[in-house]
Amino acid sequence: MLVAFGPLGILVLALLDSAIPVAGVFDVLIAVFAAQRPSIGWWCAVCAVIGSTAGNYVLFQTARRGGRRFLNESAGSPRSKKFRAWFERYGLITIFIPALLPIPMPLKLFVISAGALGTSTRAFLIVVILARIVRYSGDAWLGVNLGKDSAGFLKAHAWDFLIAAVVLFVVLYGAVLLSERWRNRGVTS
């Protein structure tokens, strides 16, 4: 029913999908809308970015409020300390990659972790917005340029997207390690 409302329906579906689990079909929907009506394809992408960001923000804030209590109760365990240190070091990378790629990755788990572990709201929103702009604009571009073949393209290249995700993670991970090494050299010099 919401799909019949075009871009506004996409906005509501994206908000719902980001806040609570709903079928993750937005990439195909955006591509199909853009193929059927190129004039609104870009609006669908904009609405998907807004809705997805809003939904992730709701989940992030909910985890921030509820997560503090949980963290206070379990903060002393070695496992929770190790996870917290890992997430503080690499957390935004683990949010960026699943927010960017149309393959199923556990974005909600990392959004919840970001909220519970006190990640900066501004940094969180910037990462989600950038990833979603690239992702949903790409879907709209595929729909406008490939037409009805865009959904098949997304399905046919799912492994390519997975390989790209791994490569992107390795590159970003390397950048974090290099940045830390430069920072540590500055501290010891």
C-alpha positions in Angstrom: 0.0 0.0 0.0 2.8 2.5 0.9 4.5 1.8 -2.4 1.5 3.3 -4.2 2.4 6.6 -2.7 5.6 6.8 -4.6 8.4 8.8 -2.9 6.4 9.5 0.2 5.7 5.7 0.6 9.4 5.0 0.1 10.2 7.5 2.9 7.8 5.8 5.3 9.0 2.3 4.3 12.7 3.4 4.7 11.9 4.8 8.1 10.2 1.6 9.2 13.0 -0.6 7.8 15.7 1.3 9.6 13.9 1.4 13.0 12.4 -2.1 13.0 13.0 -5.1 10.7 10.9 -5.0 7.6 11.7 -6.7 4.3 14.8 -5.0 2.8 13.6 -4.3 -0.7 14.3 -0.6 -1.0 17.1 -0.9 -3.5 14.8 -2.8 -5.9 11.9 -0.5 -5.2 13.9 2.7 -5.9 15.3 1.2 -9.1 11.8 0.1 -10.2 10.3 3.5 -9.5 13.1 5.2 -11.3 12.7 2.9 -14.3 8.9 3.4 -14.4 8.9 7.1 -13.7 12.4 8.6 -14.1 11.1 12.0 -13.1 10.4 10.8 -9.5 13.3 8.3 -9.3 15.6 10.8 -7.7 12.9 11.9 -5.3 12.5 8.3 -4.2 16.3 8.2 -3.5 16.0 11.4 -1.5 13.1 10.1 0.5 14.8 6.8 1.1 17.9 8.6 2.5 15.7 10.8 4.8 13.5 7.9 6.0 16.5 5.5 6.5 18.4 8.2 8.4 15.5 9.0 10.6 14.8 5.3 11.3 18.4 4.6 12.1 18.5 7.8 14.3 15.4 6.5 16.3 17.1 3.1 16.8 20.4 4.8 17.7 18.7 7.1 20.3 16.7 4.2 21.7 19.9 2.2 22.2 21.7 5.2 23.7 19.0 5.6 26.4 18.5 1.9 27.1 22.0 0.8 26.4 23.5 3.0 29.2 21.7 0.9 31.8 22.8 -2.3 30.1 26.4 -1.1 29.9 26.5 -0.1 33.5 25.3 -3.6 34.5 27.8 -5.5 32.3 30.7 -3.0 32.0 33.0 -4.9 34.2 33.2 -8.1 32.1 36.3 -8.6 30.0 34.3 -9.5 27.0 32.3 -6.2 27.2 35.5 -4.2 27.7 37.0 -5.9 24.6 34.0 -5.2 22.5 33.7 -1.6 23.6 37.4 -1.0 22.7 37.0 -2.7 19.4 33.8 -0.7 18.5 35.4 2.6 19.6 38.2 1.9 17.3 36.3 0.6 14.2 32.6 1.3 14.9 31.9 3.9 12.2 33.5 1.6 9.6 31.1 -1.2 10.6 28.2 1.2 10.2 29.3 2.7 6.9 29.8 -0.5 5.0 26.4 -2.2 5.7 24.6 1.2 5.3 26.3 1.5 1.9 25.7 -1.9 0.4 22.4 -3.5 -0.7 23.4 -6.9 0.5 22.0 -8.0 3.9 24.5 -7.1 6.6 23.8 -6.6 10.3 23.5 -2.8 10.3 21.0 -2.7 13.1 23.4 -4.5 15.5 26.0 -1.8 14.9 23.5 1.1 15.1 22.4 -0.3 18.5 26.1 -0.7 19.5 26.9 2.9 18.4 24.0 4.2 20.5 24.7 2.1 23.5 28.5 2.9 23.5 28.0 6.6 23.2 29.2 7.3 19.7 28.9 10.9 18.7 25.5 11.6 17.2 26.9 13.9 14.6 29.5 11.4 13.5 26.9 8.7 13.4 24.5 10.7 11.3 27.2 11.8 8.8 28.3 8.2 8.2 24.7 7.0 7.7 23.8 9.9 5.5 26.9 9.6 3.3 26.4 5.8 2.9 22.7 6.1 2.1 23.2 8.9 -0.4 25.7 6.8 -2.3 23.5 3.7 -2.1 20.1 5.1 -2.9 21.4 7.5 -5.6 23.1 4.5 -7.2 19.8 2.7 -7.2 18.0 5.6 -8.8 20.7 6.0 -11.4 20.4 2.3 -12.3 16.7 2.6 -12.6 16.9 5.7 -14.8 19.7 4.3 -17.0 18.9 0.6 -17.1 15.2 0.7 -16.8 13.5 -2.6 -16.0 16.8 -4.4 -16.1 18.0 -2.7 -13.0 16.5 -5.1 -10.6 18.1 -8.0 -12.5 21.4 -6.1 -12.4 21.3 -5.8 -8.7 20.6 -9.5 -8.2 23.1 -10.6 -10.8 25.9 -8.6 -9.2 25.2 -9.4 -5.5 28.6 -11.2 -5.2 30.3 -8.2 -6.8 28.8 -6.0 -4.1 30.0 -8.4 -1.4 33.5 -8.4 -2.8 33.4 -4.6 -3.0 32.3 -4.6 0.7 35.3 -6.7 1.7 37.7 -4.6 -0.3 36.2 -1.4 1.1 36.5 -2.7 4.6 40.1 -3.7 4.1 40.9 -0.2 2.7 39.1 1.6 5.5 40.7 -0.7 8.1 44.1 0.0 6.7 43.4 3.7 6.8 42.4 3.4 10.5 45.6 1.5 11.3 47.7 4.0 9.3 46.1 6.9 11.0 46.7 5.3 14.4 50.3 4.7 13.6 50.8 8.3 12.5 49.1 9.5 15.7 51.3 7.3 17.9 54.4 8.5 16.1 53.4 12.1 16.9 52.8 11.2 20.6 56.2 9.5 21.0 58.2 12.0 19.1 
